[in-house]
């Protein structure tokens, strides 16, 4: 319903900010990272928040984040069975989107369990469900675009980077193009992802 909301910061709480635009104050639940940016900017400063209206039975809450990647991470997390908004916000507050993508593709349970309320079993479940989803999407893409695939089976780091970007909500096509344009031979996985994100957000 709402793609984003841009307006003046009028206040904040432990897990939300209030943005006023058009005479309406929107209470937007968010992660610590966005909350910190809003508090640093100060009241009456304008801010753009990427949003999602979360509707469940008798609940209707607005969630929002300073970056598209954090919103994509939130959407993916709440798509995992048993993961609600509170757990998703805890993870986003603890792990950067790029680190989250790497953790999923590399089976890094330890990184995910740094978030409050995320135990080992929950972390394993997140990794299993999201990896399965990404692998299916990537396989479908590769089958449909065999002539456009430029990475060989030996290019493991590039394939991992593409998968990590897909975890952040980008399509296989978007991720592959960004990695192909942005990466260099000696780049680490984290460097490839970081450069690709910069390229896609220009």
Secondary structure, DSSP 8 states (H G I E B T S, - for coil): --SEEEEEEEEE-SSEEEEEETTEEEEEE--HHHHHHHHHH-TT-EEEEEEEEEEETTEEEEEEESSHHHHHHHHHHHTSTT--HHHHHHHHHHS-HHHHHHHHHTT-HHHHTTSTT--HHHHHHHHHHHHHHHHHHHHHHHHH-GGG----TT-HHHHHHHHHHHHTT--HHHHHHHHHHH--TT--HHHHHHHHHHHHT-
